Amino acid sequence: MRTFFLLFLTVFFLNSCKTIRNENENKNKTIFKSVQIDTLFQDNISIRAIAIDGNKIWYAANGSRFGFYDMQKKIRNERRIANDSLKLEFRSIVQTPKNIFMLSVANPALLYKVSKKNWATTLVYQENNEKVFYDSMQFWNEKEGIAIGDPVEDCLSIIITRDGGNTWNKIPSSKLPEIIEGEAAFAASNTNIVIKGNNVWIVSGGKKSRVFHSADKGNNWDVFATPIIQGKTMTGIFTADFYDSKNGFVAGGDYELPNQNFGNKAITSDGGKTWKLIAENEGFGYASCVQYIPGSDGKSLVSVGASGLYYSYDGGKSWKQLAVDPNIFTIRFINNHTAIAAGKDKMIRIQFFK
């Protein structure tokens, strides 16, 4: 009887400690329950790439258009790239302290540097090939940047700058992992590339959906398999984000079956070497952009896509829909409770509330 009583006290004590710990963890979590959405501007436009620059939100769009919205002055300033009769489709944009860089997707691929000071525009890279299609661009710092595109040979197309974007060089196929036939990338939200420190991750989709990783700014590469749904042209990873060098999240799915919410979300805790499916048959379907919320210790994420705006406070295990709009393509946070998003015909501000 005494032994049973001691065992009972031990189990009771352990369960009590676990309950108190869970309660304390929940108290320390910021759990959002609603959002307020304000339209910054509306237009006949498609925006899949934005960059936060203090009070300015730069965007690159279709119809050779780009510009910024000034959050403080509440004004919009837009330009068009003049290039004969070409109507360029920009789906990548990056800002550095002095310049904006934009990359058009299809043949010919054109990468422009635009001065923030006077809008002076310089073509810094051009690639002509019927297979060319560039998907995403990011910078490690103001000198070093990377852009990636679909394969024109037997590997992804990867170009790198080391001089602040003035010149770009393509990595030879001999130095890159081979792709599988039918493997490519998606220009959904400028989130095919994620950079943390010297690391860079690139995600692919199509007939094969994998993660390419370099720990030394693109000099050496490894490639890792994922369990994300794949095998068709429009399946795979469409978007990725990393909270730090170890913890990351990928999402996507089947573009042709936008409500299918299995095989479309996966997490890693070892820097992308291994991935595990999460929230199967729960939450959103096809997603075009996923982002970690700053300052959330890697626990809070949002996604946008065909299912609308979804939010998770537990690392992606569970999801709550906070808005139903299927026409938001890309999203970035300006602080831990405010994000800017854009998509079909608009740019919006999203404020998250407890």
C-alpha positions in Angstrom: 0.0 0.0 0.0 2.8 2.4 0.9 4.6 1.7 -2.4 1.3 2.3 -4.3 0.8 5.6 -2.4 4.4 6.8 -3.2 3.9 5.9 -6.9 0.6 7.8 -6.9 2.3 10.9 -5.4 5.1 10.7 -8.0 2.7 10.5 -10.9 0.6 13.3 -9.5 3.7 15.5 -8.9 5.0 14.9 -12.5 1.6 15.6 -14.1 1.2 18.8 -12.0 4.6 20.0 -13.1 3.8 19.3 -16.7 0.5 21.2 -16.4 2.2 24.2 -14.8 4.9 24.1 -17.4 2.3 24.0 -20.3 0.3 26.8 -18.7 3.5 29.0 -18.3 4.5 28.3 -21.9 1.0 29.3 -23.2 1.1 32.5 -21.1 4.5 33.4 -22.7 3.1 32.8 -26.2 1.6 35.5 -28.3 -1.4 33.9 -29.9 -3.1 36.0 -32.6 -6.9 35.6 -32.9 -7.8 38.1 -35.6 -6.4 40.5 -38.2 -7.2 44.0 -39.5 -6.5 44.5 -43.2 -6.0 47.9 -44.7 -5.7 48.4 -48.5 -2.6 50.5 -49.3 -3.4 50.8 -53.0 -5.5 49.0 -55.7 -4.7 48.8 -59.4 -4.9 46.4 -62.4 -1.6 44.8 -61.4 -0.1 41.5 -60.4 2.6 41.7 -57.6 4.5 38.6 -56.5 7.7 40.3 -55.2 8.0 42.9 -52.4 11.0 44.2 -50.3 10.8 46.1 -47.0 13.0 49.3 -47.0 12.1 51.2 -43.8 8.9 53.2 -44.5 9.0 52.2 -48.2 7.6 48.9 -49.6 9.2 48.3 -53.0 7.4 46.1 -55.4 8.0 44.5 -58.8 5.1 43.5 -61.0 3.9 42.6 -64.5 3.8 45.0 -67.4 7.4 46.2 -66.8 6.2 48.0 -63.6 7.9 48.6 -60.3 7.9 51.2 -57.6 7.3 51.7 -53.9 4.6 52.7 -51.5 5.6 55.1 -48.7 3.9 54.0 -45.5 4.7 57.3 -43.7 3.6 59.7 -46.5 0.9 57.3 -47.8 1.9 57.9 -51.4 2.9 55.6 -54.2 5.6 56.2 -56.8 5.9 53.9 -59.8 8.0 53.6 -62.9 8.1 51.3 -66.0 11.2 49.8 -67.5 11.4 50.8 -71.2 12.8 48.0 -73.3 11.5 48.2 -76.9 8.1 46.4 -77.0 8.8 43.9 -74.2 6.3 43.7 -71.4 8.4 42.4 -68.7 7.2 40.2 -65.9 9.1 40.9 -62.7 8.7 38.3 -59.9 12.0 39.0 -58.0 13.1 42.1 -56.2 15.8 42.9 -53.6 16.8 46.2 -52.0 20.3 47.1 -50.8 21.3 50.4 -49.1 21.7 52.3 -52.4 19.9 50.2 -55.1 16.9 48.1 -56.1 17.4 44.9 -58.2 14.7 43.4 -60.3 14.8 40.3 -62.4 12.3 39.4 -65.2 11.2 35.8 -65.5 11.2 34.7 -69.2 13.3 34.9 -72.3 15.2 37.2 -72.4 16.0 37.2 -68.7 16.8 40.8 -67.7 18.3 41.9 -64.4 18.1 45.6 -63.6 19.8 47.8 -61.0 17.9 50.9 -60.1 19.3 53.7 -58.0 17.2 54.7 -55.0 18.6 58.2 -55.3 17.5 59.2 -58.8 15.9 56.1 -60.4 18.8 55.6 -62.8 18.4 52.2 -64.4 21.1 49.9 -65.5 20.9 46.5 -67.2 23.4 44.4 -65.3 22.7 40.9 -66.6 21.0 39.4 -69.6 20.4 35.8 -70.6 18.9 34.7 -73.9 17.6 31.1 -74.1 14.2 29.7 -75.0 14.3 27.7 -71.7 15.3 30.6 -69.5 12.9 31.4 -66.6 14.2 33.0 -63.4 12.2 32.5 -60.2 13.8 34.2 -57.2 16.6 36.5 -56.0 18.1 37.4 -52.6 21.2 39.0 -51.2 23.5 37.9 -48.3 24.7 41.4 -47.8 25.0 44.6 -49.9 27.8 43.0 -52.0 26.8 39.4 -52.5 23.6 38.2 -54.0 22.1 35.1 -55.8 19.3 34.5 -58.3 17.9 31.1 -59.4 16.0 29.9 -62.3 14.7 26.8 -64.1 17.3 24.6 -65.8 18.6 25.3 -69.3 21.1 22.4 -68.9 21.1 19.6 -66.4 21.0 21.8 -63.3 19.2 24.8 -61.9 20.3 28.1 -63.3 22.2 30.0 -60.6 23.8 33.4 -61.0 25.8 35.2 -58.3 27.2 38.7 -57.8 30.1 39.5 -55.5 30.4 43.2 -56.3 27.2 44.7 -55.2 25.2 43.7 -58.2 27.2 45.4 -60.9 28.2 42.1 -62.5 26.6 38.6 -62.3 28.2 35.3 -63.2 26.5 32.0 -63.8 27.7 29.0 -61.8 28.9 26.2 -64.3 26.8 23.1 -64.3 29.8 21.0 -63.3 29.7 22.7 -59.9 26.0 22.1 -59.2 23.9 19.1 -58.4 22.1 17.6 -61.3 18.4 18.0 -61.5 15.9 15.3 -62.2 14.0 15.5 -65.5 10.9 17.6 -64.9 12.4 19.3 -61.8 12.3 23.1 -61.8 11.2 26.0 -59.6 8.2 28.2 -59.2 8.1 32.0 -59.3 5.3 32.3 -56.9 6.4 34.9 -54.3 10.2 35.3 -54.4 10.6 32.8 -51.7 12.4 29.9 -53.5 15.6 31.2 -51.9 16.2 31.6 -48.2 19.4 33.1 -46.7 20.6 32.9 -43.1 24.2 33.9 -42.4 26.4 32.3 -45.1 23.7 29.7 -45.7 21.4 29.6 -48.7 18.6 27.2 -49.4 16.9 26.8 -52.8 13.7 24.8 -53.2 12.4 23.0 -56.3 9.2 21.4 -57.5 7.6 19.6 -60.4 8.5 16.0 -61.1 10.9 16.2 -58.1 10.7 18.4 -55.0 14.0 18.9 -53.2 16.1 21.4 -51.1 19.5 22.6 -52.4 21.8 23.9 -49.7 25.1 25.8 -49.7 26.8 26.7 -46.4 29.4 28.9 -48.1 27.5 31.5 -50.1 27.1 29.3 -53.2 30.5 27.8 -53.6 29.6 24.2 -52.7 26.2 22.5 -52.8 24.3 19.6 -51.3 20.8 18.5 -52.2 18.2 16.8 -49.9 15.0 14.9 -50.6 11.7 16.1 -49.2 8.4 14.3 -48.6 6.4 17.1 -50.2 3.9 15.9 -52.9 5.7 15.7 -56.3 5.6 13.9 -59.6 3.5 16.3 -61.7 4.5 19.6 -63.4 2.6 21.8 -60.9 3.4 20.0 -57.7 6.1 20.5 -55.1 7.6 23.2 -53.0 6.5 26.7 -54.0 7.8 28.6 -50.9 10.2 28.3 -48.0 11.4 30.1 -44.9 14.0 29.5 -42.2 13.8 31.0 -38.7 17.5 30.3 -38.1 20.2 28.1 -39.6 18.5 24.9 -38.3 14.8 25.4 -38.3 12.9 25.8 -41.5 9.5 25.3 -43.1 8.5 24.5 -46.7 5.1 24.6 -48.3 3.3 24.3 -51.6 1.3 21.4 -52.8 -0.6 20.8 -56.0 -1.4 24.1 -57.9 -4.1 22.3 -59.9 -5.8 20.9 -56.7 -5.6 24.0 -54.5 -7.7 22.6 -51.6 -5.6 19.5 -51.2 -4.1 20.0 -47.8 -1.9 16.9 -47.4 1.7 16.5 -48.5 2.1 20.2 -48.8 3.8 21.2 -45.5 7.1 20.0 -44.0 9.6 21.1 -41.3 13.3 20.6 -40.6 15.3 21.1 -37.5 18.7 20.1 -38.9 19.3 22.8 -41.5 17.4 21.1 -44.3 19.0 17.7 -44.3 15.8 15.9 -43.3 12.2 16.9 -43.6 9.0 15.7 -41.9 5.5 16.3 -43.1 3.3 18.2 -40.7 -0.4 19.1 -40.3 -1.5 16.5 -42.7 -5.1 17.0 -43.8 -5.3 20.2 -41.7 -5.0 23.9 -42.5 -4.3 25.4 -45.9 -4.1 23.7 -49.3 -1.9 25.2 -52.0 0.4 28.0 -50.6 2.4 30.5 -52.6 4.2 32.1 -49.6 5.1 31.1 -46.0 6.9 33.3 -43.5 8.0 33.0 -39.9 6.8 35.8 -37.6 9.8 37.7 -36.2 10.6 37.2 -32.5 8.4 34.1 -32.2 11.3 31.6 -31.4 10.4 29.8 -34.6 6.9 28.9 -33.4 4.7 31.3 -35.3 4.2 31.2 -39.1 1.7 32.5 -41.6 0.9 31.3 -45.1 -1.0 32.9 -48.0 -2.3 31.2 -51.1 -5.5 29.7 -52.5 -6.9 29.0 -49.1 -6.4 32.5 -47.8 -4.3 33.7 -44.9 -3.5 31.0 -42.3 -1.7 31.3 -39.0 0.1 28.8 -36.7 1.4 29.5 -33.2 2.9 26.0 -32.6 5.5 25.6 -35.2 3.1 24.5 -37.9 1.3 21.7 -36.1 -2.0 23.5 -36.2 -3.4 26.3 -38.3 -6.2 28.8 -38.1 -7.6 30.8 -41.0 -7.6 34.5 -40.4 -8.7 35.8 -43.9 -10.3 34.1 -46.9 -8.7 36.2 -49.7 -7.2 33.8 -52.3 -5.5 36.6 -54.2 -2.7 37.4 -51.8 0.5 36.0 -53.4 3.4 37.2 -51.2 3.8 38.5 -47.6 6.6 40.0 -45.5 6.7 41.2 -41.8 7.8 44.7 -40.8 7.6 43.8 -37.1 6.2 41.0 -34.9 2.5 42.0 -35.5 2.4 43.8 -38.8 2.9 42.5 -42.3 2.7 43.8 -45.8 1.2 41.6 -48.5 0.5 41.9 -52.2 -1.1 40.0 -55.0 -3.8 40.4 -57.6 -4.6 44.1 -58.1 -3.5 45.3 -54.6 -1.0 45.9 -51.8 -2.3 45.6 -48.2 -1.2 46.0 -44.6 -2.2 43.2 -42.2 -2.2 43.9 -38.5 -2.4 40.8 -36.1 -4.3 41.0 -32.8 -4.4 38.8 -29.8 
